[in-house]
Amino acid sequence: SIVADGEGVMEVCMVGQHTMYGSMALEMQEETRESPLRVRLNHLAKILSRIGMVAAILVGFADLFHSLYMDYGMQWHQMLAAMQNLPWLIDQLLHALTLSITVVVVAVPEGLHMMINIVLSANMRRMLKDNVLVRKLVGIETSGSLNLLFSDKTGTITKGILQVSQFISGDGKEYASFQALEQAGALKEKVLLSSVFNSASSRSEGGALGGNATDRALLNWVLPAGAPEGYQKVSQIPFDSSRKFSVAEVRHGEERLYFVKGAPEKILDRCTRYLDAEGKYCPLSKEKIQKKWDALTERGMRVLALATSSSAVSEKGDFENLALLGLVGILDDLRPEAKGAIREIENAGIQFVMITGDNRKTAVSIASKLGIMGLHKEKAVLTSDEIAQMTDAQLSLCLKNIRVVARALPSDKSRLVRIAQEAGLVVGMTGDGMNDAPALKRADVGFAMGSGTEVAKEASDIVILDNNIASIAKAVLYGRTIFKSIRKFLVYQLTMNLCAVSVSIIGPFIGIDTPVTVMQMLWINIIMDTLAGMAFSGEPPLPEFMKEPPKRREEPVLNRAMTQQIFFDGIFTVALCLFFLCSSAMKNFFGYSQSQLPFLTAFFTLFIFSGVFNAFNARTPRINLFANLRKNMAFLFIMVSVILIQILMVYFGGPLFRTVGLSAREMRLTLLISMLILPADLMRKVFCSSWRKSSAKKTARRKRIANKPMRRYS
């Protein structure tokens, strides 16, 4: 509470971490976690770094082998004599060392984490348009790997606009509106008093209603009749999710009235009578009222029981002989897009679990409308009480079948997240309240609602600005798009790495001292890390990504198909480069006997151009290289820019880049040779596609044979 004026004395029982807020803050203070994607990238980076170090040593050895041995006709005595020239020897060693360091710079993928940031910045504006605000990068990185999503019902799956749809009195009569209670004057008065005074909602001077959503709906239902006069609220026991009821003590002159409101399962068992339309107390038929309650829950309504008592009620629920005023059916319509969004999430291989404070029957009714109950309907629903009675091991076994958690407590969310993570699942959690903060913090991806508390938003990774389940599906799609973009970038980068390092190692053994110079290597590194990162970062989120299963936590970034593509395209490009370097026809065409510079310039240009064309191969697994290219025009712009910069470098790079100008005829031939990577990779794609289809047919045929009943012969 906030003290506006005056003085007071407060009794403090607990401070700091011993208070409720303190314990929540303590639970939220966890170490910064890494996303599954970053963990996998770190593992890959370590492997590639080791390979890069080995490659650097080999390149240095190859360079020294050429300068110390091959340049002297492979005669040991001449090599030993040359090594006595100390300045020359130091110069050769420094050259080999510089080349080795450059190879380390090129081969070690230090740009992997930068690539994630580039992709995120490129997609940030798109995500904001889709009402997805990324607070922590780890959230959107991880969302693409989600296996399990726990989602609140109210405001996320539903519109969050609660309205009283029906009132049922103790004798079973149904009333469509509060005005319809005019004929039951005494009952109407008690319902009005209960709704106004036993409420956590209030109306401001401007007429706006604030507070609890359920109480707002109830207050909005009765207030057109006008607030009661002459009554004063003396005390109140507020609603608590553990006890599931609230009590208000109201004074009218010397008379004291007690109004109880809460879950029907808590109230009805303690009701022995009901108040009729004339204000008389009559015996209650619990069987009759139970049927009415069931009818409301089957329609997906949240049901409250209103009762009154002539004696005081304690917080422990020590009340008996209550008089039922009636049942209130509150409806919160489903969002029109909710069913489709949930289907999209489930089609993506993500288990969707709805968490709600409603009772089991209401929750099942809503879940059935959404189509999320699954095959094992009897195992699909758990209540908070059932969860409390289960051990962690038992709950872990039930986890795969759960689709609905009813009468959920905030503590249930944290426990479910913990158990799912221990089972190796990547878990998402939605929430909007202060009590949801620990679960949001614990989850791999915490989705806070835009209308939620600041504490929930602080604990979350992603804020869904429109509170819509469809926006969560979009966040998952963007997470998968980022993962796809990083994989495309890796295929491109590692293919160029393989080619650059292989040519640098083999070149000296075939008579080319330094096929690629240090400055040329650095230019290649800029293309691979920065420009390629920018080019692949704009890849569009495609609906087909949501039809793929989620990635396992331990699944490597490089899969078999990617590795095959890297080796095929890399080896083909190396073969193309070696053919160019060793071919007498190429040497004669570029006048190698007169000067090596045009030939080496053409080779450098060939290497860059083949890398540009190979970027188109890496961008899409489809045979059509221009598929969805219009949605990423930045890619085309960057690749054209690389070609133009390379042409400028050829004519103006000079000794710095070891280039000289090429004739139009020479440039045309270089361009045509570099384009050979396109039909080569096209053949690979056609072959792999045919092989996959053939394997799928064989697998399907084996399954049919295995499932076919055996014919018996007598």
Secondary structure, 3 states (H helix, E strand, C coil): CCCCCCCCCCCCCCCHHHCHHHHHHHHHCCCCCCCHHHHHHHHHHHHHHHHHHHHHHHHHHHHHHHHHCHHHCCCHHHHHHHCCCHHHHHHHHHHHHHHHHHHHHHHCCCCHHHHHHHHHHHHHHHHHHCCEEECCHHHHHHHCCCCEEEEECCCCCECCCCEEEEEEECCCCEECCCHHHHHCHHHHHHHHHHHHHCCCEEECCCCCEEECHHHHHHHHHHHHHCCCCCCEEEEEECCCCCCCEEEEEEEECCEEEEEEEECHHHHHHHEEEEECCCCCEEECCHHHHHHHHHHHHHCCCEEEEEEEECCCCCCCCCCCCEEEEEEEEEECCECCCHHHHHHHHHHCCCEEEEECCCCHHHHHHHHHHHCCCCCCHHHCEEEHHHHHHCCHHHHHHHHHHCCEEECCCHHHHHHHHHHHHHCCCCEEEEECCHHHHHHHHHCCEEEEECCCCHHHHHHCCEEECCCCHHHHHHHHHHHHHHHHHHHHHHHHHHHHHHHHHHHHHHHHHHCCCCCCCHHHHHHHHHHHHHHHHHHHHCCCCCHHHHHCCCCCCCCCCCCHHHHHHHHHHHHHHHHHHHHHHHCHHHHHHCCCCCCHHHHHHHHHHHHHHHHHHHHHHHHCCCCCCCCCHHHHHHHHHHHHHHHHHHHHHHHHCHHHHCCCCCCHHHHHHHHHHHCCHHHHHHHHHHHHHHHHHHHHHHHHHHHHHHHCCCCCCC
